[in-house]
């Protein structure tokens, strides 16, 4: 009888030890799984943070921005040393959540602010893409009203070429105004791209129908400010125009170029990161 009791007690003890061991093993297993899930969650959050900050597409590269940009409003002006402004250009871009441009609007303001003789309407643009998904052709239509109240249509076709790193390197324009001030054969060469600063050198060759001569323009960016996401929002630099005056004499005019951008972004919780390919 005593032996039987001892055997039963030993069996019960073995069961208890086995149960404790199983419980401990199971707890450790669950803890390990929990730690693994937490590590995977943190890794996914870090990955999504990196994607959110560094997201790039051909359209975002064309606009020299990174991240999930929603809208970009750009204003550029050139002020010459003699006090007038040659041009004021504004461009508005709208991007979808996949980084594709879905709308382009542009407007040019006064050709000379002090003369007030130029009023160009809102430009509407359509575009085509190459086999890499890059926008390589933009057709722009608008109107032009001079100081005498005469209105003329504008139709420009701009063809875009890219460097090997996907940034714009060359833009050629065809067309212009349907009056003697037509601008044709405009070529814009963009170079010296710097991360966060954009392209810092701009060279423009174009035919000026008002003076019946060619002009060369050079812009050099020297001062850049960026937002908290690393995209530039303000740039200033030097600008020079070499061409002809109305009497046909060679002239060189120096000035300052100012560029500013207002950029809005999609919130992180609006993005489906599982559908983003990097």
N, C-alpha and C positions, 0 to 999 in steps of 0.2 A: 504493500500500500504506500509506504513511504517513498519507494522508488518511483511509483506512478506519479505521485504528487511532484516529486523533483523533476521528472520528465516533462510534466505539464507546465511547471513553472519555467523550465528552460525553453520550452517551445514558445510560451507567451513572451518571454524576454527576447527570443530571437525575432518574433513577429514585431515586437515594439522597436527593436533596433533596426529591423528591415524597413518598417514604416517610417521611422525617423530619417533613415538614410534616403529613402525614396522621396520623402517630403523635402528634405534639404536639397536633393538633386533637382527636383522639380522647381523649387524656389530659385535655385541658381540658374536653371535653364530659362525660366521666365524673366529673371533679372537680366540675363545676357541678351535675351530677345528684346527686352525693353530698351536696354542701352544701345543695341544695334539700331532699333527703330529711331531713337533719338539722334544717333549719329547720322543716320541716313537723312533724317529731317533737316538737321543742321547743314549737312552737305548740300542738300537740295536748295535750302535757303541761300547758302553762299553762292551756288551756281546761278540761281535766279537773280540774286543781287548783281552778280557780274554781268549777266545777260542784260538786265535792266539798265545798267550803267553804260555798257560797251556795245549795245546792239547796233548793228550796221546793215544796211542794204544798199544796193546801187543808187537809189533815190536819196537816201540819207547822205551818202558820200558825195553825191552831186551838190547837195546843199551844204556840205561841210559841217555836219552835225552827227552826234552819236546819241543813242538812247531812244526811248519811245516818244518821239516828238509828235505832238498833235498839230500845232500851228506854228508857223514862222513868218513874222512880218519884218521885212527888210526895208530900210531907207538909206539911200546914198545921195550925197550932195558934194559938189566941188565948188569951193569958193576961191576965186582968183584974187591976186594981190590988189587989183584995182577996185575991189569991193563988190562985184556982182557974182552971181552964181550961174554957172553954165548949165547945170541941169539938176533936177531933183527926180530921183527914181524910187518908186516904192513897189515892192513885190510881196505878195501874200501866197504862202503855200499851205495846203492842208494835207496831212498824212493820215492814212488809216493805221490800225493797230499792228499791221504787219510791215510798216515802214515804207509803204508805197504812196507816192503823190497821187491824190485823187482830184485836186483842184489847184489851178494856178490863176492868179489875178495880178495884174501889174498896171501901174499908172505913172505917167511922167508929168511933172509939174512945170513950172515956169522955166523957159530956156534962159531968160535973163530976168531975175526977180525985179530989178529996177526998171526994166522996160515994160514988163507985164504983157508981152505981146504973144504969149504962147499958152495955149490951153489944150492939152491932149486928153482925150477921154480914157476911160477905163479899158485896159487891154484885156481881151479874152484870148486864151491860148488853148490849142490842142497839141498833142504830142504823139510821137511814135517811138518805139523801142527797138534796139538791136537784139541779136540772138543771145546776148549776155544779160538781157533785162534792163539795160541802161537806156535812158531817154537820149536819143541821138538826133532828134529833129523836133523843133517847136515851131508851130505856125501861130503868128500873132496878128490879130486884127483890131484896129481901133480907128480913131478919127483925130484930125488936127484942125484947130480953128485959129486963124491968125488975128492980128490986131484989127483988121478991117472987117472981121466977122465972116470971112470966107472959110468954109469947112472942106476938108479933104480927107478921104479915107486913107488908112495906113494898112499895109500888108507886109509883114516881115516874116521871112523863113530863116530860122537859125539852126545851123547844123553843128552838132557838138562832137568833139573827139576827146578821148580819155587817155590818160597815162596808164602805164602798166599796173599801178597801184589803185586804179579805179577812180582817180580824181580828174576833174576837167582840166584839159591842157590847151584846148583850142576851140574857139567858137567863130564861125563865119556866118555873116548875115547877107541875105539877098532881098532886094525890094526896098520899100520905104514909102515916102509920100508921093502921091500922084500930082505933084506940082514941081516947079523948078528947084525946090529945096530937097530933092530926093537924095537919100543916102544909100549908096550901094557899095558892094565889095568891102564891107566892114569885116575885119579880122581881129579877134581878141585872143591874145596869147597869155595864158595864166601859168605861173611857175612859182618855184620856191615855196612849196607847201610845207608848213610846220604844224605838227600835232597841236591842237588846241588854238592855233592862231589862224589856220586856213592858208590859202595862197597869199603870199605877201608881195608878189610882184605882178603887175598887170600892164600889158602893152597893147595898144589899140592902133590899128592902121585903118583909115576910112577916107572915103571920098566925100568932100563937102560940096554939095550942089550950089550953095550960096556963093562960094568963092571960086568954084570950078577948079579945085585943087585938092591935093591929098594932105591929110593931117596925121601926125603921129602923136599919140598920147602915152604917157608913162606914169603909172602910179606905184608908189613904194610905201608899203605899210610899215610904220615904225612903232606904234603904240597900240597894244591890244589888252582888252579886259574880258574876262570870262565869267560865266555864271557858276553856280555851285556844282554843276554837272560837267564842267570843263569845256563847254561850248562857248565860242566867243560871242559877245553881245555888243561890243563897242570897239571900233578900230579907227585910227587916224593915221594920216601919212602925208607924203608930199605928192604933188601932181604937176605935170608939165605938158604943155601942148605946143607942138612945133607945126606951123602951117603958114597960110597966106591970109592977109587982111583983104578987105574989099577992093583995094587998089592993086592987089596982086603982089604986094611986098611980103617978104619972108618975115615971120614973127615968131617969137618964143614967149610964152606966157606961163608963169609959175603960179601955183596955188596950193590949196590944201584939200585933201579928200577926207570926208567923214562918212562912216558907215555905222549903222546901228541895227540891232536885231532884237525883237521881242519874241521869246520862245516859250511856248507852253508844252507841257508833257502830259501823257496819260498817267494816271495813278497806277501804282504797282498792282493793286487788287483788281484793276480792269483788264490785265493782261493774262491770256491763257498761255503760260510758258510751255505747256506740253506740246503746243502746236508750232513752237519756234524752233527752227533748225539753225544751229550755229556751226 
